Amino acid sequence: MSSPLQGIRVIELGQLIAGPFASKMLGEFGADVIKIETPLTGDPLRKWRLLHEGTSVWWEVQSRNKKSVTLDLRQPEAQDVVRRLVAEADVLIENFRPGTLEEWGLSWESLHALNPRLVMLRVSGYGQTGPYRDRPGFGVIGEAMGGLRHLSGEPDRTPVRVGVSIGDSLSALHGVIGVLLALRQRDQNGGDGQMIDVALYESVFNMMESLLPEYSVFGAVRQAAGSSLPGIAPSNAYRCKDGKFALIAGNGDSIFRRLMEVIGRPDLAVEPALAHNDGRVKEVERIDAAIGTWTAQHDLERVLDALNGGRIPVGKIYDIADIAADPHYLARDMVLDSALADGTPVKLPGILPKLSATPGQVHSPAPALGAHTDEVLASVGVDAVTRAEWRERGII
């Protein structure tokens, strides 16, 4: 089966999450991804979270469909190898602190001059320009600066973080969009390659919906609201008889009327003041109390059955055990069976987005450190004698 990015070569210089997540997605849709890692230690993600036989199982997700090449990028010989690879590449991805590649003689300007068709994705905390560009930036800092942390958690409590590195992943997704746009411009409209500048805080800020226009027009500063969705009613988490929570979104006008019928409150369904969202927002505490009174009388599964039967958006809060066993996840190939290097079974997330004719694929497992160093270096003219010398010197 052909792949959308077949024939596209990607050089990944990044580590941890943002840059590597972007190249992971490109690799799943056919790009040839060469990952450059530090000799001996490799990408720090290899040691993050839970380890099996010394290697993170997260690594199996983040680095599938990639080739691993070890290079000490501080050394001139390694920098020259990168230039040789870039000369034949379509995309270069990096997520170092701004200025790092310039220190290594690998600036965008020099690489663009070497290969005018190159598309370069640069992901950093604050972007390549601006007064904060030199500050170190991690996803959690970008999430806070982008406005997400302020809205997370309960009112008047310490703001909480989302339980995953969402700032890095959002930046990676924006980076993938940028790469595809730049490739389209280059290949369809006759342009050169270009540099894509993605900042973590901007990627989060881009998700912040109406925060800025509401502030600019009304002076409104949205605050944390726990499980509710401010300004949209009803939409909340409601405790059930068995102590579990049902997430109920009855904020469409017709949905609200059906919800009130199901919970035995037809009086609220026909109350003129509650016919539209702006009126319901003013009465949200009364509406939430009515819904909560009903859910408290029934176990979660009964609530789910009743509301699904009434065509009302409802769901439960999934943990990973729920996800791994859920029939809908399984039917849509979102839980893939795989194996670690020693044969240990492992389940991995499926591939998104889902294309009908050319879907993404897993064609190779995450590589051992430096597994492809000889193959890739030989392809750009580094002979066996030179490679042996470089190993002695710690360059590879």
N, C-alpha and C positions, 0 to 999 in steps of 0.2 A: 504494500500500500504506500502510495506517495504521501509525503508530509508537507505541510504548508511552508516550512522553513528548510526543506531539504536543499543542501548546497550552500547554506549560510554557515560561515565559520565564526564562532564567538571565542574570544580570549577573555577569561575571567581572572582579574587580578585581585578581586575583593576577598573578604573573609567574613565569617560569622553569618549575618542574616540578610541585610538589604540587597547587596550586590549579588551574592550567590542565589538568593531566592529568584531574582530576575532571570539569571542565566538558567536556573532550573526549569522555569516555565518555557524558555526558548528551546531548551533541549528536549522537552517533552513533545514539542511540535516539530522536531526534526533537525534542529540546528546541531552542528558539530561543536561541542563545547570543550575547550581545553582550559582546565583550571590550574593556575599557577599557585603553588603552595611553598611555604618556607621549609627548607630541608630539615629533617629529623623530627620536627614538631608538627608541621602542617597547619591547617586551618584550626584555630582554637575550638571550633564547633565540634571537632572530633572528641573533645573531652567535656562537652556540656551535657548537663542533665544526667540521665541514667545510662550507665555504660554496660556493654556486654563484651567480655573478653578484651577490655581496655578501650573500646570504641563506642561512642555514643550511638544509640539506635536512631536518634534524630538525624545523624549523618546519612542514614539509608534513604531518608526522604530528600534532604536538601541537595544531595550530590549524585542522585541517580542520573544516568545518561551523560555523565561527564568523564573526561580523561584527566588524570592527575599527573602533573609535571612539577618536580621540585626545582626551584630556582631561588637563590639568595639575591633578591633584587637590589641589594645595596652594592653588589659587585658589578663592575663594568661588563664582564663577560655575560652575565645574566641579562643585563640591560640590552646588550646587543642581540641576544636571543629573542627578547621581546620585540625588538624592532624587526627582526626577520619574520617573526610570526605575524606581526601587524601588517607587514607588507603584503601578506596574502589573506588577511582577515577581512571580514565584513563589519564586525562589531567588537569593541573593547569595552569591558565593564569594570569599574573600579569603585571602591567606597572607602578610600583612605582619607585622612585629613587633607583638606585643600593645601596644595603646595608640595605634597610628598612626591608625587610623580615628577614635578618640576625639579625637585632636588636630585632625582635619579636620571635626569636628562630625557624624560618621557612626557614632556608637555604635550597638550593638545596641538599646539601650533607645529611642533616638530613632527609629530606622528601624522598629522593631516598633510603636511608637506611630503612625507614619505609615501602615504597612501591617501590620495584625495577622496577616495570612495569610502573611507573609514567612517563608521558611526561610533561615537564614543559616549557611553553613559557614565556620568559621574554622580554618585549618590553621596551626600554628606549631611552633617547635622544642620548646617545653616546655609548651604549653597556655596558657590565658587566666588561670590562677590558679597559686598556689604560689610558693615562694621563687625559682625560676629563671625566672619568666615573662618578665622583661625581658631575658634574655640572648639574643643573636643565635643562631639555630639553623639549621644546614644538615643535609641528609640524612645526611652522613657522621658528624656528631656524634650524631644520633639513633640511627644504627646502632650506634655504640659504646656509648652509654648504655643502649640497649635490650638489650644483651647479645650482639649478633650478631658484632661485631668480635672479641671475646674467643675465639670458637669458630672463627674463620676462619684457615686456613693450617695449617702444620705445627707440631708440638710444639716448644717452645723456640726458635721463630723469631719474628721481628717479625710481629704479627698483620696480615693483609692485608685489603684491602677487596674487597667484591664489585665487579665491573667496571662496574656500572651504578649509578644513584642509586636503589637499591632502597628506601631509607627514605622518600624522597619518594613513590615510586609506591605503596608500601604505605599511606602516609597518605592518598593520593588515593583508593584503593580503600575504605578505611574511611570516608572522607568521603562517597563515593557511596552506600555502604550507609546512612549516617546520613541523607543527603538523602532517599533513597527511603522510609526508615522515617518520617521527619517528614512527608513528603507523604502517605503512607498515613494517618498519625494525623490530619492536617488534613482530608483529603478524605473518609475513610471513617468516622472516629469523631467528626467534628464539632469538632475542636480548632482552636486557632490554630496559626500557625507557631511554630517554636522555633529556638533557636541550638544548633549542633552544634560542639563543642569537640574538635578532633583535634590531638593532639601527635605529632610525629614519633617520639620515643623510645617512646611508648606503643604506636604502631602496630607497631613492630619487636618490642617486648616481647611483644605479643599472639601473635607467631609462635614464641615460645621454648619451646613444648611443655612438657616436664616439668622444666625447670630449677628453678623455684621450689619445687614440692613435694618434689623430691629433696633440695634444700638444707635445707628446713625439717625434714624427717623424718630424713635421714641425715647432714646436714652436708656433702653432696657438692657440690663445685664442678666442674662439667664443664669440661674443658680442650679445646683444639684437638686434632683427631685426623686432620688431613690429609684423605685421601680416604675414610677409613672412617666408619662410623656407629656410634659407641660404644654398647655395650649391646645391639646387634642384629647377629646374625651368621648367615651371612656376608653382608657388603655392603661392597664395596670396588671400587677400580679396579685392574685387573690388566694388566701389560705383556704384549703379544703378541710374536710372533716378529719382526714387521716394525717393532717399536718403538712401535706405537700402543697405546692402552689400551681395554680392554673394561670397562664398568661392569656388574657382576654383582650382582644382589640375590637371593640364595638363602636368605633368612631365614624363609620359611614352612616348616613342618615337612615337608610333602609335597614342596614345591619343593626343599628341601635334599636329600631322598632322590633325586629325579630328577637333580639337578645332580651328585651323586656318581656316579651310574650313567653319565652322559654323559662325565665326565672319567676314567672307568676306575678309580674308587675305591669299588666296592660295599661294601668292608669298613667304610668310614666311614658309608655309608648305613644300615647295620644296627647300628652301635655304639650300645648303649643310652644311654650318657652324652651322645650327640649328638642324641637324638631330639627335644629341645625347645630353645627359644632359650636358656634360662638355662644349660643345660649347654654349648651351643655357644659361648656368650660366654667361658666359662672356657678353652676350647680354640681360641680364634679364631686364634691364631698358627699352630697346626698345620693348621687348616682352610685359612687363607689361603695357606700354603705349598703345600698340595696343589693348590689351584686355580691358583696362580701357576705351578707346575711344568707344568701342562697347557697353560695359555695361552701359555707361552713356546715351546711346540712348534708353534704354529699362527699363521698370519696372522690379523689382526682379522676379515676377512670370513668365514673358516672358523669362527672362534669364534662369530660372530654367527649363522651358519647353523645350527651344531650346537645352540646353546642355544635359539634360537627354535624349532627342530624339537622340542626337548624340553620346550617350554612353560615355559621358565625366563626370568624378566625379565632382559634384557640390552640394552645399547645402547652406542653410541659417543659420543665427545665431539664435538659439532657446533661448527664455526665458522660464520660467517654465509654463507660460500660453500656449505657443506653445506646450510644451511637454504634458501637461495634456489633450490637445484636439487632439493630432496627431493620425491619424488612424493607423499608423504603430506601435506606442507605444501600443495602445489599443489592436491591433490584436495579439501582442506578450506578452500580460499579464504583461506589465511593469508598468501599473498603476492599483493598486488593490483598490477596494472599501472596506472600513472597517468602524469601529465606535469607538469613544472614550467611556470611561466608562459611561458617562451620555447619550449615544446614539447619540451624535453629529456625523454626517457623516464625514469621513476623507479619503483622498486618500493617499496610501502609495506606495513606490517603490516596483516593483516586485522583484523576486529572481533570482540571477545568481550564477553560470552558469546554463544553461538549460540542464538537463539530460533527455534523451529520455525515459528511463525506470523507473528511480527513481528520479523524480524531487523534488526540495525543496518545503517545505510547510510552511504555517503559521498555527500552530495548537493551539496557545494560544496568547492572547494579552499581551502587556507589563504589568508587575505586579505593583500593589500598593506596597508602601514601606513596607517590612516585611511581605508580604502576605503569605509567605510559611515558616516563621520562625518556628512555632510550628511543622508543618509537618516534616520538615527536621531535626530539633533538636531531635524530638522524634525518628526518624529513626536511630539516632546514640546513643540512650540511655540516652538522657537528659530528665528526667521526668518532669511532670507538676509543681511539687513543686519547683524544681530547676529553671525552666524557670521563674516562678513567682518571685522568689528571684532575679534572674538576671535582670529582668525588673526593679525591685525596685532600683537596683544598676546601671542601665544604661548600662549593658553589652550587652543586646539585646534590 
